[in-house]
């Protein structure tokens, strides 16, 4: 699965993540944001934004990209009917959002199609 598809599913269908996957996603984001500021990292850990649960950190142990790939693969196996890929009718590439009506790749507009 390509990077664009993985980002699309994670960004626009995050409600399909399990609770642990959502916690791991937040853990990764807040760990990166506080990488150079230990007082900020301590505050985030205190607030529960950075999770020390071994189950959560285990999801990320092979790296963030592998984690994202595994999440999207699970979603596409378990509930593919809940994911809508908005592909351009002309070039068949993935649009920027599920509601986009103009292709960022070829410029084709399908606003008139309902």
C-alpha positions as CSV (number, residue, x, y, z in Angstrom):
1,X,0.0,0.0,0.0
2,X,1.4,3.4,-0.9
3,X,2.2,6.2,1.5
4,X,-0.5,8.5,0.1
5,X,-3.2,5.8,0.7
6,X,-2.0,5.1,4.2
7,X,-2.0,8.8,5.1
8,X,-5.5,9.2,3.6
9,X,-7.0,6.4,5.7
10,X,-5.3,7.5,8.9
11,X,-6.3,11.1,8.5
12,X,-9.8,10.8,7.3
13,X,-11.0,7.5,8.9
14,X,-9.3,7.8,12.3
15,X,-12.6,6.8,14.0
16,X,-11.8,3.2,12.7
17,X,-8.7,3.0,14.9
18,X,-8.9,0.9,18.0
19,X,-8.4,2.6,21.3
20,X,-4.9,1.3,21.6
21,X,-4.0,2.4,18.1
22,X,-5.3,5.9,18.8
23,X,-3.2,6.0,22.0
24,X,-0.1,4.8,20.1
25,X,-0.7,7.5,17.4
26,X,-0.9,10.2,20.1
27,X,2.0,8.8,22.0
28,X,4.2,9.0,18.8
29,X,3.0,12.5,18.0
30,X,3.6,13.9,21.5
31,X,6.9,12.1,21.9
32,X,8.1,13.8,18.7
33,X,6.8,17.2,19.7
34,X,8.6,17.1,23.1
35,X,11.8,15.4,21.9
36,X,14.0,18.4,22.7
37,X,12.2,19.7,25.8
38,X,12.3,17.4,28.8
39,X,10.0,19.6,31.0
40,X,7.4,19.6,28.2
41,X,7.8,15.8,27.9
42,X,7.4,15.3,31.6
43,X,4.2,17.5,31.6
44,X,2.8,15.6,28.7
45,X,3.5,12.3,30.5
46,X,1.9,13.6,33.6
47,X,-1.2,14.6,31.7
48,X,-1.3,11.1,30.1
49,X,-0.6,12.3,26.6
50,X,2.6,10.3,26.5
51,X,1.7,6.7,27.4
52,X,4.1,4.3,29.1
53,X,1.8,1.3,28.8
54,X,3.9,-1.6,27.3
55,X,1.0,-2.7,25.0
56,X,0.9,0.8,23.5
57,X,4.7,1.1,23.0
58,X,4.8,-2.5,21.6
59,X,2.6,-1.3,18.7
60,X,5.4,1.2,17.8
61,X,8.4,-1.0,18.4
62,X,9.0,-1.8,14.7
63,X,8.7,1.9,13.8
64,X,6.0,4.4,13.0
65,X,5.7,3.6,9.3
66,X,5.2,-0.1,10.0
67,X,2.6,0.8,12.7
68,X,0.7,2.9,10.2
69,X,0.9,0.1,7.6
70,X,-0.4,-2.4,10.1
71,X,-3.3,-0.2,11.2
72,X,-4.4,0.5,7.6
73,X,-4.1,-3.2,6.7
74,X,-6.2,-4.1,9.7
75,X,-8.9,-1.5,8.8
76,X,-9.0,-2.7,5.1
77,X,-9.4,-6.3,6.2
78,X,-12.0,-5.7,9.0
79,X,-14.1,-2.9,7.7
80,X,-13.3,-2.0,4.1
81,X,-16.9,-0.9,3.4
82,X,-16.4,2.0,5.8
83,X,-13.5,3.5,3.9
84,X,-14.3,5.6,0.8
85,X,-11.5,6.2,-1.6
86,X,-12.4,9.4,-3.6
87,X,-10.6,8.7,-6.8
88,X,-10.5,11.1,-9.8
89,X,-12.9,10.0,-12.5
90,X,-10.4,11.0,-15.2
91,X,-6.9,9.8,-13.9
92,X,-8.2,7.5,-11.1
93,X,-5.7,8.9,-8.6
94,X,-6.6,9.5,-5.0
95,X,-8.1,13.0,-4.3
96,X,-6.8,15.0,-1.4
97,X,-9.9,14.5,0.8
98,X,-13.0,12.3,0.7
99,X,-15.1,15.3,-0.3
100,X,-12.7,16.9,-2.9
101,X,-14.2,17.6,-6.3
102,X,-11.1,18.6,-8.1
103,X,-8.0,16.4,-8.8
104,X,-4.7,17.7,-7.4
105,X,-2.9,15.5,-9.9
106,X,-4.5,16.3,-13.3
107,X,-6.7,19.3,-12.4
108,X,-9.9,17.6,-13.5
109,X,-13.1,19.0,-11.8
110,X,-16.2,16.9,-11.1
111,X,-18.2,19.5,-9.2
112,X,-21.1,19.0,-11.6
113,X,-21.5,15.3,-10.7
114,X,-23.8,14.6,-7.8
